[in-house]
């Protein structure tokens, strides 16, 4: 597998620290609000990364953090006259709801920042002993960037640029240098706090991820993935803290997903263009149509979201689902012998002969696309090529499509599982419609079709007979 490593700004062959095993840390949400579709693009990218690694045979341990204490959470808790725990619990649940709708696999660990305060303080202690930490005039503990010689190696920013672009002024916090960042924030009125040798307070944002990732994956691990807007200062600061404390290389590969634009513009409250998954659903769009749209663009390219593009993605996904159902009908697939119910059937080699050779070649091209820095547009195109190739037998198509969907995650296996499980009422209406069509009673047949649609299904007439397709 080859990934574009943001540390070196070039593609590199991936080799894990431990043979056959991958430690993967993926940036999760700060649980103070609903996640928007820009966040969700990142989480889908991280899911594809995890699926691709597993597709290549690696055993992956994925850790996705939940930041449940920071300035935004405290502000929201004060606004809603509640506490940070209630805010975190509320928005964590909504986050997981969205992940499920997008068919994103669960991470192995979802560490909450507030469960790792002890680990954070130990990390601050190590940095203090090595001269990386100091107490500011406000009583908070800061990281001394000038002490870390390689600061800026991820973002490629020079010290002067970092100083100019520092997030807070030295006048506000009385730090040694404007670019220094906080490790431990001194207690303030109406804020939650924890006791420590540095005084009552709470952790800074950056120290949280260093502590959570190293506790769960070790002082060195394979891949850190997130969104490109976190490269500086967040990911840069994680490197400085972690490597300053351990003296070891923190992460071998940084993978960063690009922005999602709305009609060519960044999302902002002033433009009223911040959309949630629920906003798509209100327009009758299936969440998996949004996943399809994400797959159609490489994760390192900006994705321009428009209502036209997501509607086109929905139509494409619907056609893909219908094509898969047609293949299922051609194979005469039954629930009891469905490959999804017998994993060994999915993993068997394709048949001998021309069909098998073509299908096998398609599988190789699919894997080549995925192995080349998660080339999902080419992989998606290969799925369509298999579906539409008349030289591949229906059974070989089925095996390939189910295999491809282990990475794509478009619910194709679920679509096939529904085959043969059409509700009795829908079947009866379809039979009545067929009789009407046979008797050339087309007005009555059309009326029955509309009744079927009102019940959430559409009828697709194929060479194998009518297929009932659940609406998406």
Secondary structure as UniProt FT lines:
FT   STRAND          2..5
FT   TURN            6..9
FT   STRAND          10..13
FT   TURN            19..20
FT   STRAND          21..26
FT   TURN            31..32
FT   HELIX           37..55
FT   TURN            56..57
FT   STRAND          59..64
FT   STRAND          66..67
FT   HELIX           71..79
FT   TURN            80..81
FT   HELIX           84..101
FT   TURN            102..103
FT   HELIX           113..115
FT   HELIX           117..129
FT   TURN            130..131
FT   STRAND          133..135
FT   TURN            137..138
FT   STRAND          141..143
FT   HELIX           145..147
FT   TURN            149..155
FT   HELIX           159..164
FT   HELIX           170..173
FT   TURN            178..179
FT   STRAND          181..186
FT   TURN            189..190
FT   TURN            197..198
FT   STRAND          201..203
FT   HELIX           205..217
FT   STRAND          221..227
FT   HELIX           228..230
FT   HELIX           231..235
FT   HELIX           236..246
FT   STRAND          251..257
FT   STRAND          260..262
FT   TURN            263..264
FT   HELIX           269..271
FT   HELIX           277..282
FT   TURN            283..284
FT   HELIX           287..295
FT   TURN            299..300
FT   STRAND          303..305
FT   HELIX           307..331
FT   HELIX           335..337
FT   HELIX           339..341
FT   HELIX           343..347
FT   HELIX           354..371
FT   HELIX           376..388
FT   TURN            390..391
FT   HELIX           394..408
FT   HELIX           412..418
FT   TURN            419..420
FT   HELIX           424..438
FT   TURN            439..440
FT   HELIX           442..454
FT   TURN            455..456
FT   STRAND          457..462
FT   TURN            463..464
FT   STRAND          465..470
//
